[in-house]
Amino acid sequence: MADTDGTPMGRTTHPKAFISYSWASKARAVELADRLIRNGVQIVIDAYDLHEGMDKYAFMQRIVDDDSIEKVLVLCDKSYRDKANGFKGGVGDEAMIISPEIYSKVDQEKFIPVVLEYDDGKPCLPTFAKSRIYIDLAVPDKEAEEFERLLRNLWGLPDRRRPALGNRPSWLDIPSVNTSVLHEQVRAFDTAIRATPDPDSVLRKSAFEIAKILNEMLPRTEENETFNLVDAIKNTEAIRNSYVDIVERFMQTEVFSGEKIAALIEDIYNGIVCHDFTRSECYHFFFWDIFISTTALFICYEKFEALHALLNRTYFLRNIIGSNNDPTAYTFSRFRHYMEVLEREYKPKINERLVSLAADMLIKREYGTCITKRNLVTADTTLAHLAKLYGGADFTWYPALAPYSNYAGYSLMWEKLPSRSFCKKIYPLFRVKTFDDFKATIKTMSDAWDVDKGIQQSCIWFGGIHPVLGHGDFEKIGTLP
């Protein structure tokens, strides 16, 4: 059975398998047979199915020829290996029957070697099975995992399922973007994760390479040169995707922190050199995108302490336009930039009915499992709420993606607040340790949002964003497990 995209969904009928073994491993063979039977696998084994008066050779030949026997499990220990290779005894007879089946059919998946013993550090595999991928039940620490792998094979449910076939990425049609260096950085991160718990040098190198690619993508404007801002923004999508891959890799390391991701964004930002106002808007879009995407990743993986570090930080940023300016202190609000040229000059030509062309472009840049329309909307509106909590003119975040909430499935993080266990998960985001302090902080944030008439009035066209829990019903917070 398969899903509509061809992904195997497993079977509903009981699989049927035969177990071939040496008498030296009879006890283990019967134990494995019983264990598989209890897990819904029909097992044929001589201990149960070969009776007095029956021909052993004919029994084995029938097993191999029987189409209802879907798998033959060959239990491999020293005794089985030596007898199979020397064609001695009953095992030798079985080897004479099995060998032609394996050697004559390269794609033969019916026979599965199951290693029960090692000899001089090598699995005891007979010659006819040495090239086959095997199940290893000889190592106690791996036994449970390997048995599950065998069971999944028999039931047609591998632990790794092929993902659904996606559409052709739109950025492939843009020849000017070369992200091969960033792909190397992603691979370097994979290596760093395996080799050392300190991949910070790869992170710093990634910031340099991303800024370098962005600078090369938008060189200084030449006289009479035509420039299309929409195309330039589309060019950055592949770079954003590589950034997401790098951050996801870094999240797997022991030294991951929101502060280090904030430093990565800061380093990329300060590596940009631009001499043109219109082109600078492309860069502002890119940083708006990666900040929302980073927030979406942290929420998706429930890295709430890291999200707090990302937001509750001073960013020392140079002005994108020009190269000889000193860094200035900003809050995360600096990454929320109104795209004046995009909205004023390009939106009327593309679709004047759009609320925001920038928002429409960003919401279409879905990537991977976390950067989805729903998660981008949630991240954007969450940033708007938290900006109200931090307060002051330096903390503002207008939620441009909110008009898409109905289409994305309006799913604010705050809708989970009736669950006390979820409330505890997000304590680090608010730097609180008790439920009472958490509830008071949530009310402060909701009240600040509710009294901001400016943002409420500017959201009228999509019905407004409700404060926490819809209408401030704080009696619901933490009432469920």
C-alpha positions as CSV (number, residue, x, y, z in Angstrom):
1,M,0.0,0.0,0.0
2,A,1.3,3.5,-0.8
3,D,0.3,7.1,-0.2
4,T,-0.8,9.3,-3.1
5,D,2.8,10.5,-3.5
6,G,4.1,6.9,-3.7
7,T,5.4,6.8,-0.1
8,P,4.9,3.3,1.4
9,M,2.4,3.1,4.2
10,G,3.0,-0.5,5.2
11,R,0.8,-3.5,4.8
12,T,-2.4,-4.7,6.5
13,T,-2.0,-8.5,5.9
14,H,0.4,-10.5,8.0
15,P,3.8,-11.0,6.5
16,K,5.1,-14.6,6.2
17,A,8.8,-15.6,6.7
18,F,10.9,-18.8,7.0
19,I,13.8,-19.1,9.4
20,S,16.9,-21.0,8.3
21,Y,19.5,-21.8,11.1
22,S,22.1,-24.2,12.4
23,W,21.1,-26.6,15.2
24,A,23.8,-24.9,17.4
25,S,21.5,-21.8,17.4
26,K,18.1,-23.6,17.8
27,A,17.2,-22.0,21.1
28,R,17.9,-18.5,19.7
29,A,16.0,-19.4,16.4
30,V,12.9,-20.4,18.3
31,E,13.1,-17.4,20.6
32,L,13.3,-15.1,17.5
33,A,10.4,-17.0,15.9
34,D,8.2,-16.6,19.0
35,R,9.1,-12.9,19.2
36,L,8.2,-12.3,15.6
37,I,5.0,-14.3,15.9
38,R,3.9,-12.1,18.8
39,N,4.5,-9.1,16.5
40,G,2.1,-10.4,13.8
41,V,4.6,-12.2,11.6
42,Q,3.7,-15.6,10.3
43,I,6.8,-17.8,10.8
44,V,7.6,-21.1,9.2
45,I,10.4,-22.9,11.1
46,D,11.3,-26.6,11.2
47,A,11.0,-26.6,15.0
48,Y,7.2,-26.1,14.5
49,D,6.5,-27.2,10.9
50,L,8.8,-30.1,10.1
51,H,7.4,-33.4,11.5
52,E,8.4,-37.0,11.6
53,G,8.3,-38.7,8.2
54,M,8.8,-35.4,6.2
55,D,11.7,-35.0,3.8
56,K,13.9,-32.2,5.1
57,Y,15.4,-31.3,1.7
58,A,12.0,-31.2,0.0
59,F,10.7,-29.1,2.9
60,M,13.4,-26.5,2.3
61,Q,13.0,-26.6,-1.5
62,R,9.2,-26.0,-1.0
63,I,10.0,-23.0,1.2
64,V,12.2,-21.4,-1.4
65,D,9.7,-22.0,-4.2
66,D,6.6,-21.0,-2.2
67,D,5.4,-17.6,-3.2
68,S,3.6,-17.1,0.0
69,I,6.9,-17.1,1.8
70,E,8.0,-13.5,1.3
71,K,11.2,-13.5,3.3
72,V,13.8,-16.1,4.4
73,L,15.7,-15.1,7.5
74,V,19.2,-16.7,7.5
75,L,20.5,-16.9,11.1
76,C,24.3,-16.6,10.8
77,D,26.7,-17.9,13.4
78,K,30.0,-19.7,13.2
79,S,28.4,-23.1,12.8
80,Y,26.0,-21.9,10.1
81,R,28.9,-20.1,8.2
82,D,31.2,-23.1,8.3
83,K,28.6,-25.7,7.3
84,A,27.1,-23.5,4.6
85,N,30.6,-22.8,3.0
86,G,31.5,-26.5,3.2
87,F,28.0,-27.7,2.2
88,K,27.8,-30.0,5.2
89,G,24.8,-31.3,6.9
90,G,21.3,-29.9,6.7
91,V,22.7,-26.3,6.6
92,G,24.8,-27.4,3.6
93,D,21.7,-28.7,1.9
94,E,19.9,-25.4,2.5
95,A,22.9,-23.5,1.3
96,M,22.9,-25.5,-2.0
97,I,19.2,-24.4,-2.5
98,I,19.6,-20.8,-1.3
99,S,22.9,-19.9,-3.2
100,P,21.5,-20.2,-6.7
101,E,18.6,-18.0,-5.7
102,I,20.8,-15.3,-4.4
103,Y,23.6,-15.5,-7.1
104,S,21.1,-15.6,-10.0
105,K,19.0,-12.7,-8.8
106,V,21.0,-9.5,-8.0
107,D,17.9,-7.7,-6.8
108,Q,16.8,-10.6,-4.6
109,E,15.4,-9.2,-1.3
110,K,13.8,-12.4,-0.2
111,F,16.8,-13.6,1.8
112,I,17.8,-11.5,4.8
113,P,21.0,-12.4,6.7
114,V,20.6,-12.1,10.5
115,V,24.0,-12.1,12.3
116,L,24.1,-13.8,15.7
117,E,27.8,-14.0,16.2
118,Y,31.1,-12.4,15.3
119,D,34.5,-14.0,14.6
120,D,37.7,-12.0,14.8
121,G,35.6,-8.8,14.7
122,K,33.8,-9.8,11.6
123,P,30.2,-10.9,11.2
124,C,29.8,-14.7,10.6
125,L,28.3,-14.5,7.1
126,P,28.4,-17.4,4.7
127,T,30.0,-16.7,1.3
128,F,26.6,-16.5,-0.4
129,A,25.5,-13.7,2.0
130,K,28.7,-11.6,2.3
131,S,27.5,-8.8,-0.1
132,R,24.1,-8.6,1.5
133,I,22.9,-5.9,4.0
134,Y,22.2,-7.8,7.2
135,I,20.4,-7.4,10.5
136,D,22.8,-7.4,13.5
137,L,21.5,-9.2,16.6
138,A,24.9,-10.1,17.8
139,V,25.6,-6.8,19.7
140,P,23.5,-6.5,22.8
141,D,23.5,-2.6,22.7
142,K,22.1,-2.6,19.2
143,E,19.7,-5.6,19.5
144,A,16.5,-3.7,20.2
145,E,17.1,-1.2,17.4
146,E,18.1,-4.0,14.9
147,F,15.0,-6.1,15.8
148,E,12.8,-3.1,15.1
149,R,14.6,-2.6,11.8
150,L,13.9,-6.3,10.9
151,L,10.2,-5.9,12.0
152,R,9.8,-2.8,9.9
153,N,11.3,-4.5,6.9
154,L,8.8,-7.4,7.3
155,W,5.9,-5.1,7.7
156,G,7.0,-2.7,4.9
157,L,7.3,0.3,7.2
158,P,11.0,1.5,7.1
159,D,12.0,4.0,9.7
160,R,12.8,6.5,7.0
161,R,10.0,7.3,4.7
162,R,10.5,9.1,1.4
163,P,9.1,12.7,1.7
164,A,6.4,13.9,-0.5
165,L,7.5,15.0,-3.9
166,G,7.7,18.8,-4.0
167,N,7.4,21.3,-6.7
168,R,10.3,22.7,-8.7
169,P,11.9,25.5,-6.7
170,S,11.3,28.9,-8.3
171,W,14.8,30.1,-7.5
172,L,16.3,27.5,-9.8
173,D,15.3,29.7,-12.8
174,I,17.5,32.5,-11.5
175,P,21.0,31.9,-12.9
176,S,22.8,34.7,-11.0
177,V,22.7,33.0,-7.6
178,N,25.5,30.6,-6.8
179,T,25.1,29.1,-3.3
180,S,27.6,26.3,-3.8
181,V,29.9,27.9,-1.1
182,L,27.0,27.9,1.3
183,H,26.2,24.3,0.6
184,E,29.9,23.5,1.5
185,Q,29.3,25.4,4.8
186,V,26.2,23.2,5.5
187,R,28.3,20.1,4.9
188,A,31.1,21.6,7.0
189,F,28.6,22.0,9.8
190,D,27.6,18.3,9.5
191,T,31.3,17.4,9.9
192,A,31.8,19.8,12.8
193,I,28.8,18.3,14.6
194,R,30.2,14.9,14.4
195,A,33.8,15.9,15.1
196,T,33.7,18.5,17.8
197,P,31.1,20.2,20.0
198,D,32.5,23.6,19.0
199,P,31.5,24.5,15.4
200,D,31.7,28.3,16.1
201,S,34.4,28.8,13.4
202,V,32.0,27.4,10.8
203,L,29.3,29.8,12.0
204,R,31.6,32.8,11.6
205,K,32.7,31.5,8.1
206,S,29.1,31.2,7.1
207,A,28.4,34.8,8.0
208,F,31.3,35.9,5.9
209,E,30.2,33.8,2.9
210,I,26.6,34.9,3.0
211,A,27.5,38.6,3.1
212,K,30.0,38.1,0.3
213,I,27.4,36.4,-1.9
214,L,24.8,39.1,-1.2
215,N,27.4,41.8,-2.0
216,E,28.4,40.2,-5.3
217,M,24.7,39.7,-6.2
218,L,24.0,43.4,-6.1
219,P,27.1,45.4,-7.2
220,R,27.2,49.2,-7.5
221,T,24.7,50.6,-9.9
222,E,26.1,51.6,-13.3
223,E,24.8,54.5,-15.3
224,N,21.7,53.7,-17.3
225,E,21.5,50.2,-15.8
226,T,18.1,48.7,-15.4
227,F,17.3,47.2,-12.0
228,N,14.3,45.1,-11.0
229,L,13.8,45.0,-7.2
230,V,11.3,42.1,-7.3
231,D,13.8,39.9,-9.2
232,A,16.6,40.9,-6.9
233,I,14.5,39.8,-3.9
234,K,13.7,36.5,-5.5
235,N,17.4,36.0,-6.0
236,T,17.9,36.0,-2.2
237,E,15.6,33.0,-1.6
238,A,18.2,30.4,-2.2
239,I,20.6,32.2,0.1
240,R,17.9,32.4,2.8
241,N,17.3,28.6,2.4
242,S,21.1,27.9,3.0
243,Y,20.9,30.2,6.0
244,V,18.0,28.1,7.4
245,D,20.0,24.9,6.8
246,I,23.0,26.3,8.7
247,V,20.9,27.4,11.6
248,E,19.1,24.0,11.8
249,R,22.5,22.2,11.8
250,F,23.8,24.5,14.6
251,M,20.7,23.8,16.7
252,Q,21.9,20.2,16.9
253,T,25.1,21.1,18.6
254,E,25.8,21.3,22.4
255,V,26.9,25.0,22.1
256,F,23.8,26.2,20.4
257,S,22.3,29.4,21.8
258,G,20.1,32.3,20.6
259,E,22.9,34.7,21.3
260,K,25.2,33.0,18.8
261,I,22.4,33.1,16.1
262,A,21.9,36.8,16.9
263,A,25.6,37.3,16.4
264,L,25.4,35.5,13.1
265,I,22.7,37.8,11.9
266,E,24.6,40.8,13.2
267,D,27.8,39.7,11.3
268,I,25.9,39.2,8.1
269,Y,24.2,42.6,8.4
270,N,27.5,44.4,9.0
271,G,29.1,42.6,6.1
272,I,26.7,44.3,3.6
273,V,27.9,47.2,1.5
274,C,25.4,49.1,-0.6
275,H,25.5,52.5,-2.4
276,D,21.9,52.6,-3.7
277,F,18.6,53.2,-1.8
278,T,16.5,51.0,-4.0
279,R,19.0,48.1,-3.9
280,S,19.2,48.5,-0.1
281,E,15.6,47.5,0.1
282,C,16.5,44.1,-1.3
283,Y,18.9,43.6,1.7
284,H,16.3,44.9,4.1
285,F,13.8,42.3,2.8
286,F,16.4,39.6,3.2
287,F,17.0,40.5,6.9
288,W,13.3,40.8,7.6
289,D,12.9,37.3,6.1
290,I,15.7,35.6,8.0
291,F,14.6,37.2,11.3
292,I,11.1,35.9,10.9
293,S,12.4,32.5,9.6
294,T,14.7,32.2,12.6
295,T,11.8,33.0,15.0
296,A,9.7,30.4,13.2
297,L,12.5,27.8,13.6
298,F,12.8,28.5,17.3
299,I,9.1,28.2,17.9
300,C,8.9,25.1,15.7
301,Y,11.6,23.4,17.8
302,E,10.4,25.0,21.0
303,K,13.7,26.8,21.7
304,F,12.1,29.5,23.7
305,E,15.1,30.4,25.8
306,A,17.0,30.9,22.5
307,L,14.2,33.1,21.2
308,H,14.4,35.3,24.3
309,A,18.1,35.7,23.8
310,L,17.5,36.6,20.1
311,L,15.0,39.3,21.0
312,N,16.3,40.7,24.3
313,R,19.6,41.8,22.9
314,T,21.2,45.0,21.6
315,Y,22.3,44.7,18.0
316,F,25.2,46.9,16.9
317,L,24.5,47.5,13.2
318,R,26.1,49.7,10.5
319,N,23.9,51.5,8.0
320,I,23.5,49.3,5.0
321,I,24.0,52.2,2.7
322,G,27.6,53.2,2.7
323,S,30.7,51.5,4.0
324,N,32.3,54.1,6.3
325,N,29.9,54.3,9.2
326,D,30.1,53.2,12.8
327,P,27.7,50.7,14.3
328,T,24.7,52.0,16.2
329,A,22.8,50.3,18.9
330,Y,19.4,48.9,17.9
331,T,16.7,46.4,19.2
332,F,15.4,43.6,17.0
333,S,12.9,46.1,15.6
334,R,15.7,47.2,13.2
335,F,15.0,44.1,11.1
336,R,11.4,45.1,10.5
337,H,11.7,47.6,7.6
338,Y,8.9,49.1,5.5
339,M,9.6,48.4,1.8
340,E,8.7,51.8,0.4
341,V,9.9,51.3,-3.1
342,L,8.4,47.8,-3.4
343,E,5.0,48.9,-2.2
344,R,4.8,52.3,-3.9
345,E,6.4,51.5,-7.3
346,Y,6.1,47.7,-7.9
347,K,2.8,46.7,-6.2
348,P,0.6,48.8,-8.5
349,K,2.2,47.1,-11.5
350,I,2.0,43.6,-10.2
351,N,-1.3,43.5,-8.2
352,E,-2.6,46.7,-6.7
353,R,-5.2,44.7,-4.7
354,L,-2.5,43.2,-2.5
355,V,-2.4,44.6,1.0
356,S,1.4,44.3,0.9
357,L,3.6,43.0,-2.0
358,A,6.4,42.4,0.5
359,A,4.2,40.2,2.7
360,D,2.9,38.3,-0.4
361,M,6.4,37.6,-1.6
362,L,7.6,36.5,1.9
363,I,4.7,34.1,2.6
364,K,5.5,32.2,-0.6
365,R,9.0,31.5,0.4
366,E,8.2,28.2,2.2
367,Y,11.1,25.8,2.8
368,G,11.6,22.6,4.6
369,T,9.4,21.4,7.5
370,C,9.5,24.5,9.7
371,I,9.4,27.4,7.2
372,T,5.8,27.1,6.3
373,K,3.1,29.7,5.7
374,R,1.4,28.9,9.1
375,N,4.7,29.1,11.0
376,L,5.8,32.3,9.3
377,V,2.5,34.0,10.2
378,T,2.8,32.7,13.8
379,A,6.4,34.0,14.0
380,D,5.5,37.4,12.7
381,T,2.5,38.0,15.0
382,T,4.4,36.6,17.9
383,L,7.2,39.2,17.3
384,A,4.5,41.9,17.3
385,H,3.2,40.8,20.6
386,L,6.6,40.5,22.3
387,A,7.6,43.9,21.1
388,K,4.6,45.3,23.0
389,L,5.8,43.4,26.1
390,Y,9.4,44.8,26.0
391,G,7.8,48.3,25.5
392,G,9.1,51.7,24.5
393,A,9.6,53.3,21.1
394,D,12.6,51.2,20.3
395,F,10.5,48.0,20.3
396,T,8.0,48.0,17.4
397,W,7.1,45.2,15.0
398,Y,4.3,45.6,12.6
399,P,2.9,42.2,11.6
400,A,2.7,42.4,7.9
401,L,1.9,38.7,7.5
402,A,-1.2,38.8,9.7
403,P,-3.6,39.2,6.7
404,Y,-2.7,35.7,5.7
405,S,-3.6,34.2,9.0
406,N,-7.0,33.0,7.7
407,Y,-5.4,31.1,4.8
408,A,-2.5,29.8,6.8
409,G,-4.7,28.6,9.7
410,Y,-4.7,31.3,12.3
411,S,-2.4,29.7,14.9
412,L,-1.0,32.1,17.4
413,M,1.4,30.5,19.9
414,W,-0.8,32.1,22.6
415,E,-3.8,29.8,21.7
416,K,-1.9,27.0,23.6
417,L,-1.9,29.0,26.9
418,P,-4.8,27.0,28.5
419,S,-2.3,24.1,28.7
420,R,-0.2,24.5,31.9
421,S,2.5,22.2,30.5
422,F,2.9,24.5,27.5
423,C,3.0,27.6,29.8
424,K,6.0,26.0,31.6
425,K,7.7,25.4,28.3
426,I,7.7,29.2,27.5
427,Y,8.7,30.4,30.9
428,P,12.3,31.0,29.6
429,L,10.9,33.4,26.9
430,F,9.5,35.7,29.6
431,R,12.3,35.0,32.2
432,V,9.8,33.9,34.9
433,K,9.9,30.9,37.2
434,T,6.4,30.7,38.7
435,F,3.0,30.4,37.2
436,D,1.7,33.5,38.9
437,D,4.6,35.6,37.5
438,F,4.0,34.1,34.1
439,K,0.3,34.9,34.1
440,A,1.0,38.5,35.2
441,T,3.5,38.9,32.4
442,I,1.1,37.6,29.8
443,K,-1.5,40.1,31.0
444,T,1.0,42.9,30.8
445,M,1.7,42.0,27.2
446,S,-1.9,41.6,26.2
447,D,-2.9,44.9,27.8
448,A,0.0,46.7,26.0
449,W,-1.3,45.2,22.7
450,D,-4.9,46.0,23.4
451,V,-4.3,49.7,24.1
452,D,-2.1,50.3,21.0
453,K,-4.8,52.0,19.0
454,G,-2.3,52.8,16.2
455,I,-1.6,49.1,15.3
456,Q,-5.2,48.1,16.0
457,Q,-6.5,50.7,13.6
458,S,-4.0,49.8,10.9
459,C,-5.1,46.2,11.1
460,I,-8.8,46.9,10.5
461,W,-8.6,45.6,7.0
462,F,-8.2,42.0,8.2
463,G,-10.2,42.2,11.3
464,G,-7.4,43.1,13.7
465,I,-5.2,40.8,15.7
466,H,-6.8,39.8,18.9
467,P,-4.9,40.1,22.1
468,V,-3.8,37.0,24.0
469,L,-6.5,34.4,24.3
470,G,-8.8,36.4,22.0
471,H,-10.4,38.7,24.4
472,G,-8.1,38.6,27.5
473,D,-9.9,35.8,29.3
474,F,-7.0,35.1,31.6
475,E,-9.0,32.6,33.7
476,K,-8.4,30.0,31.0
477,I,-4.6,30.2,31.3
478,G,-3.2,27.0,32.7
479,T,-6.5,25.4,33.4
480,L,-5.7,22.2,31.3
481,P,-2.8,19.8,31.9
